[in-house]
Amino acid sequence: MCIENKKILVIGLGVSGVACVKGLNALNAQILVYDESPKEKLTERLNELEGIDAKYYFANDDLNIGDVELAIKSPGIKYDMPLIQKLNKKNIKVISDIEASYMINKSTIVSITGTNGKTTTTTLIGEIIKESGKKYKLTGNIGYGMFYDTLNAGSDEILVAETSSFQLAGTYNFKPHISVLTNISPDHLDFHNTIENYIETKFNNVRNQDENDYAILNYEDETIRNYSKNIKAKIIFFSAERTLENGIFVKDGKMIYKNENATSFIVDISDIFIPGKHNVENALAAAGASIALGIKPETIALVLKEFKGVEHRLEFSGEYNEVKFYNDSKGTNPDASIKAVQGIEKPIILIAGGYDKKSKYDEFIDSFDNKVKALVLLGQTADEIEKCARKHGFDNIHRVCNMDEAVKKCFELSCKGDNVVLSPACASWGMYPNYEVRGKDFKERVKYYGECTKS
């Protein structure tokens, strides 16, 4: 379907929704926009769209969808929304912004998904492409919004897109030239309802690829490995655990790429700047995608040695009285926070808790393994995490009401040599609009109480 000049409904005025409205306007589409919020709460977004010819509907406004030809949904909106149910009954297709982006795309797409490691891997790939001298743009969950970015990208640009399960759920024909699957573990079950649904959406990243494309896959993830037989693209497996006959792996402390024709050394693992085994996996995935793009090993190595990490991902946030503080606000599920605990030396004082995504916390608590000496809990899931921790024999638990109290408590509990880590194992919703705001609040509180200790 051609989007140009069509009557299209945009559902949700978040970042992706605003980007879609701007892009559709450039394509001369007839635009309808609906958001569940009252108009007065969307002033900033509406000001950004001033001058664009669109009809807006809010909250309980009556919206006639009779001649709408396509709807583009913001990622976080659930499919049981009454308006979407109404569209489905009229057989009006509801797609995500990345599906809409693919409909107008003329660039090379590298799409990175997985439960954890997406942002770091995406950013690393972007930095490697930049170092190689090729044109690129970070997009998807990073950047302004993939629809607008795609519309404004040249045919010689590489779109490096972090794609979420929310976005992939609304795809039908989406086909990146290079797909990356970092890992799959239970997450967002409040949205997808079952783990099976969640897994299926992740595989939308590779489902439409053909033999001219590449799939960069984590060999150590059993779900991904088992599915790989269904993939038509050329597969580059990566592994931090074993030597592979073909793929990219770690052997004797070195990152190696091997295919039928040659074996190439890339970098010593000890030279990778960002800490933790999970970041080695992210580096392997990024290297695999870069090799598929034809980038030389020495260019990949240079970036891996210098890349300092991404904000809110085990981000070093200061040291006071020989206590180090780390912001891992992007740890929005138990598996991500397990990797954070594994990546930091003991003893750890851990801040956790937040929005309830129907996750289980047993493996999270088991990962403490005598590394975590104290657990500071806040948010909606504090009760559930505390019950789980006590069930597993961990009792040094402190309950607080907000981030200010959490950081203050960590200063009280900490002593020389400790590492204080914010890695909530939960989403930020209910307390913060997103994990970035949560992470910034943590860093501000750390700086405030840290400066107080100097006076």
N, C-alpha and C positions, 0 to 999 in steps of 0.2 A: 504493500500500500504506500502510495506517495503521500507525504505529510503536507506538502505545499498546497495552500488554498483550501485545506479541509477544515471542517468544524470540529474542534478538539477541546475536550474538557480536561483541565489540570486539577487534580484533587490534592490539596495540601499546599500551603505557602511556606514551606521550609526552604532550605538552601536549594535543593534540587527543583522544587516547584517554581521558585523565582527564576532560576536558570532556564527552565522549560518555557516559561511565559516569554522571556526575552528572546529565546531562540525561535519560538513559534511566530513571534511578531516579525522577526527578520524573514521568515518564510511565508509571510502574508497569510497565515492561517487565521481562521475565525476562532477566537479564544474565549472560552468560558472558564471561570476559576471558582472552585468551591473550597472553603475551609470551615472546619467545625467551630473555630474560635469566633467570638464576636468581633466585629469590624474594629472596634476601638483598641483591641489588643494586637492588631496587625499594622499599626500606623507606620512603623519603620519599614516593613516589607512593602507596603503599598506606596510609600514615598519613593522607594527604589524603582517602582514600576510606573511612576508618573509619566503620562504622555503616551502610554501604550493603549491601544484600542482593545479593551477586553471587558467582558461583563463579569462582575464579581458577585458571589453569593456567599452568605455567612450564616453560621449556626442554623437557625430554623427557617431561613429563607426558602421559598418554594422555587425549586429548580426544575425546569422542563428539559428533559434529556431527549426529547422526541427525535431530533435530527442530528444529534451528536454522532460522529463517525468513529471516534476513538477517544479513549480516556488514558491519561498518563497519571499514575498514582505516586505520591511521595512514599519512599521506602517503608517508613515505620507504621503507616496506616494499615490496619488489619483488614483482611478480606471479608470479614463478617460485618463490616460497616454497612448500614442500610442502603446508602447510595450505591455502593459497589454491588450489593445484592440486586438492586433495581437494574443496574446496567447489565448484569449477567443475564437477567430474565429477558432482556431485550436483545441479547446476543451482541452487545457492544463490547468489543475487546478492551480489557483493562491491562495496560502494560506498565513496566517500570521505566525510569528515565534511561537506563542503560540499553534497554530494548529499543526505545525511541532513538537513542544515539546511534545505534547500529543501523537503523533505517536510513540515516543521512550520512553515514560514515564514508570517508574516502582515505583514511589514514590506516597505518598499521596499529592494531590494538594488542597490548599485552595486558591480560586481565589476571589479577592476583586475588585469590580467595582462600578461605580456610578459617578455622575457628580462632586461631591465634597466629600472630606473626605477620599479619597482612600489611600493616602500615610500615613496619620496619623493612620488610622485604620490598614493598613498593618503592619506598624512599631510596633504598639501596640501589635498586634497578635504575631509578631515575638518575642517581649520582654517577653510576657507571656509564650510562648512555651519555650524560653530560661530558664526562671525562673523555669519551671516545670521539667527541666532536659532532655527534649526530643531534638533530633537533628532536625535542621531546616535550611532553607536557604531563605533569601529574594530575590525575583527575579521579572521578568516581567519588569515593568517600573522602578523598584529599582534593583540595582545590575548590573551584567555584561551583561546579555542577557539570556533569559529563555531557549533557545535551548541548549546552552553550559552548563548552570547550571543544566538542566535536565539530560543531558548526563552524567554528573559527580556526580549526586546525588545517594546515596544509597537507597535501598528499605526501610530502616528504617528511612529515612529523610522525613521531611515535607517541601514541597515547598510552600512558602507563596508568592503568586504572585499578584502584583498590575496589573490589566489588563485594558487597555484603550478601548474606542469604536473603535479606529483605528485597534487595534489588534483583537477584537472580531468580527469585520466586515469580517475578513478573516478566520472564523472558520466554520467547518461542523460537526465534531465529538467530539470536545473539551468537556470534561466532568469532571469538578472538583469534588472531594468528598464533599467538603464544598464550597458553593458559598456565597458571601456577596454582597448585593445590598444596598448601603448607601442611595441613593436618585437619582432622575432623574429630571433634568430641562434643558431647551434648551441650547445647547452648540455645538460647532463645526459644525454649519449648513453650513459653507463654504465647508466642506468636505462631509457631509452626504446629503446635499441639502434640506432635509425636516426633521422636528422634528419626524415624523413617522419612517423614516429610522434610525434616531439616537436611538430612543427607542427600535426598533427591534434589533439593534446590542447589546444593553445592556442586553437584555433578552437572548442573546446567552450564557450568563454566566450560566443560569439555564436550558436551553431548553433540554439538553440531559441527565439531571440528572434523577435518578430513586429512588425507595423507600429505597434504601440502602444509599442514600446521604442526605445531609443537605443543606437547603437554609436559610440564615439569612437575614431577610427582614425588611425594615423600614415600620412599620404599618402606620405611619403618611403620607407616600407618596402615594397619591391616585392612581397614575399610577401603582406603584408596587403592592399595595393592590388589585387592580382590576385584575391584571394579575395573582395573586397568585393561583387562582382556576385552572390554567393550569399547575401548577408545581407538579411533581410527587414526588419530594424529601420531606423528613420530614422538616416541616417549623418551624423555631423559629423566631417569630416576635419580634421586639424591638420597644419601644416607650418611648419618654421623656415627653409625654403629658397625658397619661392615664394608668389606671390599665388594664392589660390584663388577660384574663382567663388562657391563656397559653402563655408563652413568658418571655421576660426580659424587665423590665419597672422601672419607678421611682414612688415611693409612699412615701409621707411624708419625702421627702429629702433623701430617701434611694434607692439604686439599688437592685431590687428583681428579682429572677428567679423563675418561677412557672411552673410546669407541672402537669400531672394527679396524680403523686405520691407524690410530696413534694413541699414545698416552701422554698427557700434558700435566706438568706440575703447575699449580696456581699460586698457593701461598701457604706458609707455615701457619697452622691454627693459632699458635701463640702470638702471632703478629696481628690477628684480628682485634681491633681496638675494643669493640663492645663486648661486655662480659656475658658469660652464661652459655650452657650447652644449647639452649633454645636459639640463641643468636648465631651459633655456629650453623644450626639448621637453616635459619633465615639467610645466612651468607651463602650456603650451598644452593638454596633455591634461587637467590638472586644471580649467582654465578651461572646456574643452569640456563636461566632465561637470557642472560647476556651472551652466552655461547650460542644459543639459538639465533640471536640477532647478529652473529658474526663478529662479536667484539673480542679482541685479543686477551689472552690470560694476564699479561702484564698490566693491562689497563684495569682489569677486574681486581688484581692484587693491590694496586695502588689505592683504590677506593676503600677496599676492605681494611687496609692498614690505617686509613685516616678518618673513616666515618665515625663520628662521635655519638651516634644514636639519635633517637627521635624523642621529642618532648613527651612526657607522661609514660614512657616505657623504660622502667628502671633508670630514670633520670637522676643523676646525682644532684642533690638539692642543698648541699651545704654540710659543713662539719663544725660542731660546737662542743667544746670541752672533750675533744677526741671521740665524739659520737657522730657517726655519719648518717645522713638522712637521704632516702631515695623515694622518688615519686613514681609509682607504677599505677597511676590512676586508670590506665588503659587495661589493667587487670580486671575485666568486667565479668569474668566467669571463673569457676574454680580451677580449670586447667591452666589458664593464663597465670593465676596466682601461684599455682604449684611451681611453674617455671620460674617465677620471681624468687620464691623461697630457695629453689635449687641454685639460682644464679648468684646469691649473696652469701657471704661467709657468716657463720654464727659468731656470737649470739645475736638473734633478731628479736626486735619488738615489732609486732605486726599490727597494723590498723586494717580492719576488714569490716564488711557489712554494707548494705545498701538496698537497692530495689530487688524484689523477689521475682526472679525469672524461672522459678520452679526447678532450680538446680539442686543437686545433692552435694553434701560437703564432706563425706567420709574420706575420700581420697585426698582432699585438700588438707584435712586435719592429719591424716597419716603422713603427709609429706613433711610435717614439722620435724619429725625424726631427730628430736633433741636439739634442733637448730633454733627453734622459736622458744624464747624464754617467757614471753608475755604476749597476750592477745588483747587488743583494745577494740571493742565492738561498738558500732553505731548503726543506725538505719533500720529499715523494715525487717531485715533478715537477722538482726542481732540475736533474737530469741532462738531461732532455729540453729544458727551456727554455735551458740553457746551450748545448747542441748547436745549437739553432735560432738563438740569438743569434750564435754564432760563424759559422754558415753565412751569416748576413746581414751579417757584417763588424763586429759589435759585440763587443769583447773585454774591456772594462773590467768584469770579472765577479768577484764575491767570494762564496765559498761559506761558509755558516755552519750550525750545527747547530740553533739555536733562536732565539727572538725576542730573548732577552737579548743574544746574540752579534750578531744583526742590527742592533739599535739601537745597540749599542756601536760596531760597525763604521761605521755611518752618522755618528756623532759624529766618528770619526777621519777619515773621508773628506770631511766637509763643511767649507765655508768661507763667509764672509759672502755673503749673497744667495742661498744654495742653498735648495731646498725638498726636504725628505725626505718621501716618500710611501709609505705601506704600501698597496699595491693588488695583491693576490697573483695575480689572474687564475685562481685555483684555490679550491676549497672548503677548509674548515678541518679536515675530518675526518682522523683519524689523529694529529693534533697537538693539536686542541682539539675540544670537543663541538659548537661552533658558531662562526660568524663573530663573534658578540658577545663571546665570551670571548677570542677572538684579538685583537679590537680593543682590549679593555680591557687586555690584557697589553701590547700595544704602547704604549698611553698611559701605563701605569704605568712601563714601562722608559724612555720618553722623559722623564717627570718625574724619575725617579731620576738618570739620567745628566745631565740638564739641571741639576739642583740640584748635582751634583758639580762641574760646570764653574764654579759660582759660588764654591765654597769654595777 
